[in-house]
Amino acid sequence: MRAAGRISAVALAGTLVLAGCADGNSVPSLPKSICWQGEFAGSTVSPLLPKGDKAQVKMPDDPVFDVFEHRTSTYCSVFVDGGRGRGRESFLAWAQVRRSGRGTEWNHWGPRSTSRISVGDEGFLWATGAASVILCERPDLPRGAGYRLYKDQKYVELALVAEDAPDTRQTRETFTSLLTQYVQFAKRELKCANGA
């Protein structure tokens, strides 16, 4: 009888622990590294995520970071609890080739309340994200009439967005640090002739 009582208590305790893990009172864990060959540390991105039960990382089928040769944009998304019916990511790292750069209307996120930051050629920071544009010279790629790229497509916009991130100084520091890392990664992976 005592053995059966202990087994029931252990089974009940296991159920309570599982229920505690599934109640959404903490941020779900991420892999050690995420996005394009592990560009971001999961532990660095986690503080930007909302509480929930499960995080899922989604990327294009081809995980190579490329906006010049095979496609003009790429992304890495983290969904918490499937986006919770909102249909949007909890974290988004995004890149797109552009025809304009610094001092122009390159910034998709411009209408937001932004501050300028010294990241890339021109950078902006707001409560739930950061973006930068870089010049990425690629003279090795054919451009112009009959080719996929226009002659002036030599700028790359990079953005990080976490709509549910807390509006704190630490969050803004995290976005600035991650964007700095992202710009260096992009220059290296895109083989920008104008250096890293």
N, CA, C and O of each residue as an XYZ file, in Angstrom:
784
protein
N       0.817     -1.184      0.000
C       0.000      0.000      0.000
C       0.867      1.257      0.000
O       0.574      2.216     -0.713
N       1.957      1.251      0.817
C       2.830      2.417      0.846
C       3.487      2.643     -0.501
O       3.591      3.786     -0.946
N       3.928      1.592     -1.158
C       4.582      1.719     -2.466
C       3.618      2.340     -3.469
O       4.006      3.222     -4.236
N       2.368      1.888     -3.471
C       1.371      2.433     -4.388
C       1.136      3.903     -4.092
O       0.975      4.703     -5.015
N       1.114      4.273     -2.806
C       0.929      5.673     -2.416
C       2.076      6.539     -2.903
O       1.861      7.657     -3.370
N       3.318      6.015     -2.793
C       4.479      6.759     -3.275
C       4.441      6.930     -4.788
O       4.773      8.000     -5.298
N       4.043      5.897     -5.503
C       3.955      5.975     -6.963
C       2.920      7.028     -7.358
O       3.157      7.816     -8.273
N       1.773      7.046     -6.674
C       0.745      8.040     -6.983
C       1.241      9.446     -6.702
O       0.969     10.366     -7.474
N       1.973      9.623     -5.594
C       2.498     10.941     -5.244
C       3.515     11.400     -6.283
O       3.519     12.565     -6.681
N       4.385     10.477     -6.725
C       5.369     10.812     -7.751
C       4.666     11.162     -9.059
O       5.029     12.139     -9.713
N       3.663     10.374     -9.445
C       2.917     10.650    -10.676
C       2.223     12.000    -10.578
O       2.226     12.765    -11.543
N       1.628     12.306     -9.430
C       0.946     13.574     -9.244
C       1.944     14.727     -9.300
O       1.659     15.757     -9.911
N       3.112     14.569     -8.671
C       4.141     15.608     -8.692
C       4.607     15.842    -10.123
O       4.819     16.989    -10.517
N       4.771     14.781    -10.910
C       5.173     14.912    -12.312
C       4.144     15.684    -13.103
O       4.506     16.496    -13.954
N       2.875     15.453    -12.845
C       1.816     16.180    -13.528
C       1.867     17.657    -13.174
O       1.692     18.498    -14.055
N       2.097     17.996    -11.930
C       2.172     19.386    -11.517
C       3.362     20.086    -12.156
O       3.254     21.237    -12.579
N       4.496     19.399    -12.229
C       5.677     19.984    -12.852
C       5.408     20.245    -14.324
O       5.749     21.311    -14.834
N       4.801     19.287    -15.013
C       4.499     19.480    -16.420
C       3.526     20.623    -16.615
O       3.684     21.423    -17.537
N       2.529     20.707    -15.764
C       1.562     21.798    -15.867
C       2.255     23.130    -15.624
O       1.918     24.124    -16.267
N       3.222     23.168    -14.702
C       3.963     24.401    -14.447
C       4.781     24.821    -15.659
O       4.901     26.013    -15.939
N       5.334     23.875    -16.370
C       6.113     24.196    -17.558
C       5.215     24.665    -18.694
O       5.650     25.418    -19.566
N       3.974     24.224    -18.683
C       3.082     24.504    -19.796
C       2.147     25.671    -19.531
O       1.251     25.928    -20.335
N       2.328     26.388    -18.421
C       1.371     27.447    -18.119
C       1.735     28.796    -18.720
O       0.980     29.755    -18.557
N       2.859     28.901    -19.404
C       3.207     30.138    -20.088
C       3.711     31.248    -19.189
O       3.660     32.418    -19.569
N       4.203     30.905    -17.987
C       4.691     31.933    -17.059
C       6.167     32.276    -17.229
O       6.714     33.067    -16.461
N       6.811     31.687    -18.226
C       8.214     32.006    -18.472
C       8.466     32.028    -19.979
O       7.651     31.555    -20.772
N       9.601     32.583    -20.345
C       9.980     32.627    -21.753
C      10.462     31.238    -22.153
O      11.286     30.648    -21.453
N       9.963     30.705    -23.268
C      10.409     29.375    -23.686
C      11.892     29.386    -24.072
O      12.417     30.403    -24.526
N      12.544     28.265    -23.890
C      13.972     28.190    -24.209
C      14.176     28.117    -25.719
O      13.329     27.624    -26.464
N      15.310     28.616    -26.132
C      15.716     28.568    -27.536
C      16.953     27.692    -27.643
O      17.629     27.452    -26.643
N      17.259     27.208    -28.858
C      18.531     26.497    -29.037
C      19.707     27.413    -28.688
O      19.556     28.631    -28.600
N      20.860     26.813    -28.495
C      22.058     27.589    -28.130
C      22.325     28.697    -29.144
O      22.711     29.803    -28.766
N      22.124     28.410    -30.425
C      22.285     29.427    -31.468
C      21.179     29.265    -32.504
O      20.712     28.157    -32.766
N      20.766     30.401    -33.094
C      19.667     30.384    -34.059
C      20.015     31.230    -35.279
O      20.900     32.084    -35.219
N      19.335     30.996    -36.352
C      19.391     31.784    -37.589
C      20.717     31.633    -38.333
O      21.784     31.759    -37.731
N      20.659     31.372    -39.598
C      21.807     31.344    -40.514
C      23.105     30.881    -39.874
O      23.896     31.702    -39.409
N      23.320     29.636    -39.848
C      24.545     29.057    -39.287
C      24.784     29.488    -37.850
O      25.933     29.587    -37.419
N      23.715     29.745    -37.102
C      23.843     30.090    -35.692
C      24.312     31.497    -35.413
O      25.096     31.717    -34.490
N      23.842     32.463    -36.201
C      24.301     33.843    -36.064
C      24.002     34.459    -34.703
O      24.835     35.192    -34.171
N      22.837     34.182    -34.125
C      22.467     34.793    -32.850
C      22.442     33.753    -31.741
O      21.982     32.630    -31.948
N      22.932     34.121    -30.575
C      22.859     33.237    -29.409
C      21.414     33.231    -28.910
O      20.813     34.287    -28.716
N      20.874     32.053    -28.709
C      19.516     31.949    -28.200
C      19.335     32.685    -26.888
O      18.280     33.270    -26.640
N      20.365     32.661    -26.040
C      20.281     33.330    -24.739
C      20.224     34.851    -24.868
O      19.724     35.527    -23.969
N      20.731     35.397    -25.978
C      20.681     36.838    -26.208
C      19.312     37.262    -26.729
O      18.826     38.342    -26.392
N      18.696     36.425    -27.542
C      17.378     36.731    -28.119
C      16.255     36.479    -27.113
O      15.244     37.180    -27.143
N      16.407     35.503    -26.230
C      15.347     35.126    -25.281
C      14.750     36.283    -24.485
O      13.529     36.324    -24.333
N      15.543     37.232    -23.965
C      14.940     38.328    -23.190
C      14.004     39.223    -24.014
O      13.234     39.999    -23.448
N      14.067     39.120    -25.333
C      13.207     39.924    -26.200
C      11.859     39.244    -26.469
O      10.956     39.850    -27.045
N      11.736     37.991    -26.050
C      10.534     37.209    -26.352
C       9.482     37.311    -25.250
O       9.808     37.564    -24.090
N       8.220     37.111    -25.621
C       7.163     37.074    -24.608
C       7.150     35.726    -23.890
O       7.772     34.768    -24.349
N       6.453     35.657    -22.785
C       6.279     34.393    -22.075
C       5.395     33.472    -22.905
O       4.534     33.926    -23.659
N       5.622     32.176    -22.754
C       4.834     31.207    -23.506
C       5.324     29.805    -23.247
O       6.210     29.583    -22.422
N       4.737     28.856    -23.961
C       5.066     27.451    -23.765
C       6.155     26.939    -24.705
O       7.001     26.141    -24.301
N       6.135     27.398    -25.964
C       7.022     26.804    -26.963
C       7.481     27.863    -27.963
O       6.688     28.688    -28.417
N       8.764     27.828    -28.297
C       9.323     28.711    -29.323
C       9.708     27.876    -30.530
O      10.230     26.770    -30.396
N       9.444     28.417    -31.704
C       9.775     27.728    -32.950
C      10.493     28.706    -33.866
O      10.017     29.820    -34.088
N      11.653     28.286    -34.404
C      12.442     29.102    -35.319
C      12.084     28.708    -36.742
O      12.075     27.523    -37.078
N      11.786     29.701    -37.585
C      11.447     29.436    -38.991
C      12.337     30.290    -39.886
O      12.622     31.452    -39.601
N      12.765     29.659    -40.990
C      13.605     30.320    -41.985
C      13.229     29.791    -43.363
O      12.492     28.811    -43.471
N      13.736     30.441    -44.431
C      13.530     29.862    -45.763
C      14.128     28.458    -45.822
O      14.979     28.105    -45.006
N      13.681     27.665    -46.785
C      14.187     26.292    -46.913
C      15.700     26.250    -47.092
O      16.362     25.342    -46.589
N      16.249     27.230    -47.806
C      17.690     27.330    -47.992
C      18.223     28.279    -46.921
O      17.990     29.485    -47.008
N      18.931     27.765    -45.912
C      19.344     28.608    -44.790
C      20.540     29.520    -45.066
O      21.060     30.142    -44.139
N      20.984     29.612    -46.315
C      22.116     30.473    -46.647
C      21.671     31.931    -46.600
O      20.609     32.276    -47.117
N      22.480     32.783    -45.983
C      22.181     34.208    -45.914
C      22.571     34.832    -47.250
O      23.757     34.968    -47.553
N      21.568     35.212    -48.051
C      21.825     35.732    -49.385
C      20.711     36.678    -49.798
O      19.534     36.336    -49.683
N      21.067     37.864    -50.277
C      20.069     38.785    -50.828
C      20.485     39.275    -52.217
O      19.848     40.170    -52.773
N      21.531     38.706    -52.770
C      21.998     39.137    -54.083
C      21.860     38.068    -55.165
O      21.349     38.355    -56.248
N      22.295     36.869    -54.897
C      22.398     35.881    -55.970
C      21.127     35.066    -56.225
O      20.798     34.806    -57.382
N      20.410     34.660    -55.187
C      19.263     33.770    -55.388
C      17.925     34.382    -55.003
O      16.882     33.936    -55.480
N      17.942     35.377    -54.163
C      16.714     36.058    -53.744
C      17.085     37.466    -53.290
O      18.261     37.760    -53.072
N      16.090     38.334    -53.147
C      16.379     39.715    -52.767
C      16.075     40.003    -51.309
O      16.291     41.122    -50.844
N      15.578     39.015    -50.580
C      15.360     39.195    -49.143
C      15.469     37.844    -48.453
O      15.359     36.792    -49.083
N      15.687     37.898    -47.148
C      15.731     36.684    -46.351
C      15.312     37.042    -44.927
O      15.287     38.214    -44.554
N      14.989     36.039    -44.154
C      14.506     36.288    -42.795
C      14.787     35.093    -41.898
O      15.078     33.989    -42.358
N      14.689     35.352    -40.613
C      14.680     34.312    -39.593
C      13.656     34.763    -38.564
O      13.755     35.868    -38.030
N      12.682     33.922    -38.283
C      11.601     34.267    -37.362
C      11.558     33.319    -36.184
O      11.851     32.131    -36.314
N      11.192     33.851    -35.042
C      10.919     33.032    -33.866
C       9.459     33.283    -33.491
O       9.056     34.418    -33.238
N       8.688     32.222    -33.461
C       7.286     32.301    -33.053
C       7.163     31.699    -31.660
O       7.684     30.612    -31.407
N       6.492     32.381    -30.771
C       6.193     31.832    -29.450
C       4.729     31.401    -29.474
O       3.835     32.187    -29.784
N       4.513     30.140    -29.141
C       3.168     29.558    -29.158
C       2.479     29.802    -30.490
O       1.300     30.153    -30.529
N       3.219     29.614    -31.593
C       2.656     29.726    -32.925
C       2.208     31.126    -33.299
O       1.410     31.274    -34.225
N       2.677     32.137    -32.634
C       2.257     33.497    -32.920
C       0.982     33.877    -32.195
O       0.463     34.980    -32.362
N       0.479     32.950    -31.385
C      -0.716     33.186    -30.561
C      -1.895     33.744    -31.346
O      -2.626     34.612    -30.868
N      -2.065     33.230    -32.555
C      -3.210     33.645    -33.353
C      -3.069     35.024    -33.967
O      -3.966     35.485    -34.673
N      -1.946     35.690    -33.705
C      -1.730     37.033    -34.248
C      -1.148     36.979    -35.644
O      -1.202     37.956    -36.391
N      -0.583     35.816    -35.993
C       0.025     35.675    -37.302
C       1.315     36.460    -37.458
O       1.726     36.745    -38.583
N       1.961     36.814    -36.362
C       3.228     37.527    -36.477
C       4.271     36.919    -35.544
O       3.964     36.239    -34.565
N       5.497     37.198    -35.899
C       6.625     36.664    -35.160
C       6.787     37.370    -33.825
O       6.352     38.505    -33.633
N       7.428     36.656    -32.910
C       7.835     37.284    -31.653
C       9.209     37.927    -31.805
O       9.548     38.865    -31.084
N      10.002     37.410    -32.755
C      11.309     37.986    -33.097
C      11.515     37.794    -34.583
O      11.248     36.717    -35.116
N      11.988     38.825    -35.256
C      12.246     38.755    -36.689
C      13.583     39.395    -36.991
O      13.831     40.540    -36.614
N      14.448     38.654    -37.675
C      15.678     39.195    -38.249
C      15.461     39.156    -39.754
O      15.166     38.101    -40.315
N      15.603     40.290    -40.402
C      15.214     40.412    -41.795
C      16.277     41.183    -42.561
O      16.924     42.073    -42.009
N      16.457     40.843    -43.833
C      17.400     41.551    -44.701
C      16.804     41.644    -46.100
O      16.149     40.716    -46.577
N      17.044     42.788    -46.751
C      16.533     42.993    -48.104
C      17.492     43.885    -48.880
O      18.005     44.870    -48.352
N      17.728     43.529    -50.140
C      18.540     44.373    -51.000
C      17.711     45.610    -51.363
O      16.501     45.532    -51.576
N      18.406     46.757    -51.426
C      17.725     48.037    -51.669
C      18.424     48.794    -52.803
O      19.566     48.499    -53.156
N      17.720     49.761    -53.353
C      18.286     50.612    -54.396
C      18.733     51.958    -53.831
O      19.239     52.806    -54.565
N      18.548     52.149    -52.543
C      18.953     53.410    -51.922
C      19.519     53.128    -50.538
O      19.258     52.085    -49.938
N      20.302     54.085    -50.047
C      20.950     53.880    -48.760
C      20.875     55.098    -47.878
O      19.855     55.785    -47.825
N      21.948     55.357    -47.194
C      22.024     56.428    -46.197
C      21.443     57.748    -46.718
O      21.706     58.168    -47.845
N      20.643     58.383    -45.855
C      20.076     59.671    -46.189
C      18.858     59.616    -47.102
O      18.379     60.658    -47.549
N      18.355     58.435    -47.385
C      17.170     58.281    -48.240
C      16.071     57.582    -47.447
O      16.244     57.300    -46.261
N      14.982     57.311    -48.071
C      13.860     56.642    -47.408
C      13.995     55.118    -47.489
O      13.069     54.445    -47.943
N      15.102     54.580    -47.067
C      15.320     53.138    -47.111
C      14.610     52.416    -45.983
O      14.319     51.227    -46.104
N      14.327     53.105    -44.895
C      13.903     52.476    -43.652
C      12.402     52.185    -43.620
O      11.591     53.105    -43.514
N      12.035     50.910    -43.711
C      10.636     50.483    -43.606
C      10.027     50.855    -42.257
O       8.813     51.027    -42.142
N      10.856     50.975    -41.264
C      10.393     51.169    -39.890
C      10.354     52.649    -39.518
O      10.092     52.978    -38.361
N      10.605     53.539    -40.459
C      10.716     54.972    -40.230
C       9.599     55.649    -39.465
O       9.892     56.505    -38.630
N       8.323     55.317    -39.700
C       7.251     56.024    -38.999
C       7.285     55.860    -37.482
O       6.639     56.624    -36.765
N       8.015     54.894    -36.996
C       8.087     54.664    -35.552
C       8.908     55.764    -34.883
O       9.637     56.505    -35.544
N       8.778     55.853    -33.592
C       9.582     56.796    -32.824
C      10.993     56.226    -32.732
O      11.240     55.290    -31.971
N      11.909     56.782    -33.498
C      13.250     56.209    -33.595
C      14.321     57.163    -33.088
O      14.136     58.378    -33.024
N      15.443     56.563    -32.735
C      16.663     57.291    -32.391
C      17.744     56.809    -33.344
O      17.745     55.644    -33.742
N      18.640     57.673    -33.704
C      19.758     57.264    -34.561
C      20.807     56.544    -33.711
O      21.068     56.917    -32.568
N      21.399     55.505    -34.298
C      22.496     54.793    -33.653
C      23.618     54.611    -34.671
O      23.371     54.591    -35.877
N      24.839     54.480    -34.188
C      25.999     54.322    -35.068
C      26.231     52.851    -35.371
O      27.154     52.227    -34.848
N      25.377     52.315    -36.223
C      25.505     50.921    -36.642
C      25.322     50.891    -38.157
O      24.327     51.403    -38.669
N      26.265     50.301    -38.872
C      26.200     50.291    -40.324
C      26.397     51.694    -40.866
O      26.994     52.542    -40.202
N      25.893     51.944    -42.080
C      26.024     53.273    -42.676
C      25.033     54.260    -42.061
O      25.306     55.457    -41.980
N      23.889     53.749    -41.631
C      22.884     54.553    -40.960
C      22.018     53.587    -40.163
O      21.549     52.584    -40.701
N      21.805     53.881    -38.899
C      21.037     52.975    -38.060
C      19.987     53.688    -37.244
O      20.138     54.856    -36.887
N      18.921     52.970    -36.953
C      17.835     53.503    -36.144
C      17.456     52.489    -35.074
O      17.549     51.279    -35.281
N      17.029     53.005    -33.932
C      16.625     52.180    -32.800
C      15.279     52.688    -32.306
O      15.052     53.896    -32.239
N      14.392     51.771    -31.964
C      13.114     52.131    -31.354
C      12.815     51.111    -30.274
O      13.591     50.173    -30.090
N      11.727     51.262    -29.563
C      11.438     50.433    -28.393
C      11.412     48.948    -28.699
O      11.802     48.146    -27.850
N      10.965     48.556    -29.881
C      10.808     47.130    -30.186
C      11.650     46.671    -31.371
O      11.334     45.663    -32.002
N      12.724     47.405    -31.677
C      13.558     46.953    -32.776
C      14.669     47.913    -33.143
O      14.848     48.962    -32.525
N      15.411     47.519    -34.171
C      16.511     48.328    -34.688
C      16.714     47.959    -36.152
O      16.441     46.831    -36.562
N      17.197     48.926    -36.940
C      17.446     48.669    -38.358
C      18.654     49.469    -38.810
O      18.980     50.508    -38.235
N      19.307     48.974    -39.840
C      20.466     49.644    -40.407
C      20.498     49.388    -41.902
O      19.921     48.417    -42.392
N      21.175     50.266    -42.617
C      21.420     50.052    -44.038
C      22.929     50.072    -44.237
O      23.645     50.833    -43.586
N      23.400     49.222    -45.147
C      24.825     49.174    -45.466
C      25.002     49.196    -46.982
O      24.158     48.699    -47.728
N      26.101     49.775    -47.415
C      26.513     49.680    -48.801
C      27.289     48.382    -48.924
O      28.216     48.139    -48.152
N      26.925     47.554    -49.875
C      27.611     46.272    -50.067
C      27.980     46.146    -51.532
O      27.181     45.681    -52.345
N      29.177     46.556    -51.861
C      29.662     46.477    -53.237
C      29.927     45.017    -53.614
O      30.625     44.295    -52.903
N      29.363     44.607    -54.730
C      29.578     43.254    -55.258
C      29.853     43.344    -56.762
O      28.987     42.993    -57.563
N      31.047     43.808    -57.159
C      31.347     43.961    -58.577
C      31.374     42.639    -59.337
O      31.346     42.633    -60.567
N      31.429     41.522    -58.620
C      31.478     40.212    -59.261
C      30.121     39.759    -59.804
O      30.053     38.786    -60.554
N      29.041     40.454    -59.432
C      27.704     40.037    -59.864
C      27.252     40.826    -61.084
O      27.371     42.051    -61.113
N      26.730     40.124    -62.099
C      26.218     40.841    -63.276
C      24.970     41.649    -62.916
O      24.124     41.197    -62.145
N      24.871     42.852    -63.488
C      23.747     43.742    -63.203
C      23.287     44.424    -64.479
O      23.988     44.436    -65.491
N      22.098     44.987    -64.402
C      21.579     45.776    -65.513
C      20.549     45.010    -66.328
O      20.028     43.985    -65.888
N      20.261     45.519    -67.524
C      19.231     44.925    -68.391
C      19.523     43.442    -68.644
O      20.637     43.070    -69.012
N      18.522     42.623    -68.444
C      18.667     41.192    -68.681
C      19.169     40.408    -67.473
O      19.234     39.180    -67.522
N      19.520     41.091    -66.404
C      19.989     40.413    -65.202
C      19.007     40.633    -64.056
O      18.175     41.539    -64.099
N      19.114     39.804    -63.049
C      18.210     39.874    -61.905
C      18.383     41.142    -61.081
O      17.408     41.645    -60.522
N      19.588     41.665    -60.992
C      19.859     42.846    -60.181
C      19.971     44.102    -61.035
O      20.572     44.081    -62.109
N      19.386     45.200    -60.547
C      19.591     46.499    -61.176
C      20.961     47.018    -60.779
O      21.526     46.598    -59.770
N      21.489     47.931    -61.576
C      22.819     48.479    -61.295
C      22.904     49.131    -59.928
O      23.945     49.076    -59.274
N      21.798     49.759    -59.484
C      21.835     50.479    -58.216
C      21.424     49.635    -57.004
O      21.307     50.166    -55.899
N      21.206     48.345    -57.192
C      20.870     47.482    -56.051
C      22.161     47.034    -55.372
O      22.664     45.936    -55.614
N      22.679     47.908    -54.521
C      23.931     47.616    -53.831
C      23.857     47.955    -52.350
O      24.879     47.982    -51.664
N      22.663     48.210    -51.861
C      22.448     48.498    -50.447
C      21.659     47.358    -49.829
O      20.857     46.708    -50.499
N      21.891     47.123    -48.554
C      21.172     46.073    -47.847
C      20.595     46.667    -46.568
O      21.307     47.269    -45.765
N      19.294     46.484    -46.400
C      18.617     46.891    -45.171
C      18.563     45.682    -44.249
O      18.180     44.588    -44.663
N      18.946     45.890    -43.011
C      18.927     44.842    -41.997
C      18.034     45.304    -40.856
O      18.160     46.439    -40.398
N      17.146     44.456    -40.396
C      16.241     44.850    -39.315
C      16.070     43.722    -38.316
O      16.103     42.544    -38.671
N      15.889     44.101    -37.071
C      15.560     43.195    -35.979
C      14.318     43.761    -35.305
O      14.289     44.935    -34.937
N      13.300     42.936    -35.142
C      12.046     43.405    -34.552
C      11.542     42.368    -33.554
O      11.535     41.170    -33.839
N      11.122     42.837    -32.388
C      10.490     41.986    -31.371
C       9.375     42.825    -30.751
O       9.592     43.522    -29.759
N       8.191     42.755    -31.335
C       7.065     43.617    -30.949
C       6.667     43.494    -29.479
O       6.126     44.440    -28.906
N       6.930     42.331    -28.861
C       6.532     42.126    -27.472
C       7.665     42.352    -26.483
O       7.513     42.074    -25.294
N       8.807     42.858    -26.965
C       9.943     43.090    -26.068
C       9.592     44.190    -25.077
O       8.888     45.137    -25.427
N      10.073     44.075    -23.848
C       9.812     45.136    -22.871
C      10.527     46.422    -23.277
O      11.642     46.369    -23.796
N       9.914     47.552    -23.052
C      10.503     48.845    -23.398
C      11.413     49.294    -22.259
O      11.019     50.075    -21.392
N      12.664     48.767    -22.287
C      13.636     49.075    -21.240
C      14.968     49.473    -21.870
O      15.202     49.243    -23.057
N      15.823     50.066    -21.067
C      17.167     50.412    -21.522
C      17.934     49.153    -21.935
O      18.652     49.158    -22.935
N      17.779     48.089    -21.169
C      18.466     46.832    -21.480
C      18.022     46.285    -22.834
O      18.844     45.773    -23.594
N      16.719     46.390    -23.143
C      16.220     45.930    -24.438
C      16.866     46.722    -25.567
O      17.294     46.148    -26.569
N      16.936     48.029    -25.407
C      17.546     48.870    -26.441
C      19.037     48.551    -26.599
O      19.552     48.545    -27.717
N      19.724     48.288    -25.503
C      21.136     47.892    -25.578
C      21.279     46.547    -26.285
O      22.206     46.346    -27.069
N      20.360     45.635    -26.003
C      20.391     44.325    -26.660
C      20.173     44.475    -28.164
O      20.896     43.867    -28.954
N      19.188     45.275    -28.568
C      18.952     45.502    -29.994
C      20.177     46.117    -30.667
O      20.556     45.698    -31.761
N      20.798     47.103    -30.027
C      21.972     47.754    -30.606
C      23.117     46.763    -30.764
O      23.775     46.739    -31.804
N      23.357     45.960    -29.760
C      24.415     44.954    -29.809
C      24.134     43.896    -30.880
O      25.020     43.541    -31.657
N      22.901     43.400    -30.914
C      22.539     42.391    -31.922
C      22.640     42.957    -33.335
O      23.093     42.265    -34.246
N      22.220     44.215    -33.527
C      22.289     44.815    -34.862
C      23.740     45.013    -35.292
O      24.070     44.798    -36.459
N      24.603     45.415    -34.379
C      26.027     45.550    -34.693
C      26.593     44.211    -35.154
O      27.317     44.144    -36.147
N      26.262     43.160    -34.435
C      26.686     41.803    -34.795
C      26.117     41.403    -36.148
O      26.818     40.809    -36.968
N      24.841     41.727    -36.387
C      24.151     41.377    -37.626
C      24.791     42.072    -38.832
O      24.946     41.456    -39.886
N      25.159     43.340    -38.686
C      25.804     44.080    -39.770
C      27.140     43.426    -40.135
O      27.427     43.235    -41.316
N      27.951     43.082    -39.145
C      29.234     42.433    -39.419
C      29.042     41.074    -40.092
O      29.763     40.728    -41.029
N      28.076     40.317    -39.610
C      27.744     39.027    -40.207
C      27.328     39.210    -41.666
O      27.808     38.485    -42.538
N      26.439     40.172    -41.942
C      25.940     40.402    -43.297
C      27.078     40.778    -44.245
O      27.155     40.253    -45.355
N      27.949     41.672    -43.822
C      29.074     42.067    -44.675
C      29.969     40.881    -45.004
O      30.435     40.738    -46.135
N      30.204     40.037    -44.014
C      31.053     38.856    -44.220
C      30.361     37.842    -45.136
O      30.956     37.368    -46.105
N      29.099     37.511    -44.825
C      28.387     36.478    -45.586
C      28.059     36.922    -47.012
O      28.049     36.100    -47.928
N      27.795     38.204    -47.203
C      27.467     38.716    -48.537
C      28.708     39.045    -49.353
O      28.607     39.421    -50.521
N      29.874     38.904    -48.740
C      31.149     39.142    -49.396
C      31.237     40.560    -49.953
O      31.613     40.766    -51.107
N      30.892     41.516    -49.129
C      30.927     42.921    -49.535
C      32.372     43.324    -49.812
O      33.233     43.186    -48.943
N      32.641     43.818    -51.016
C      33.997     44.196    -51.402
C      34.491     45.409    -50.619
O      35.697     45.622    -50.496
N      33.559     46.205    -50.089
C      33.947     47.407    -49.353
C      34.248     47.101    -47.884
O      34.292     48.015    -47.061
N      34.452     45.839    -47.552
C      34.980     45.457    -46.242
C      33.963     45.197    -45.163
O      32.781     45.525    -45.266
N      34.497     44.580    -44.107
C      33.661     44.216    -42.957
C      33.880     45.173    -41.820
O      33.263     45.030    -40.765
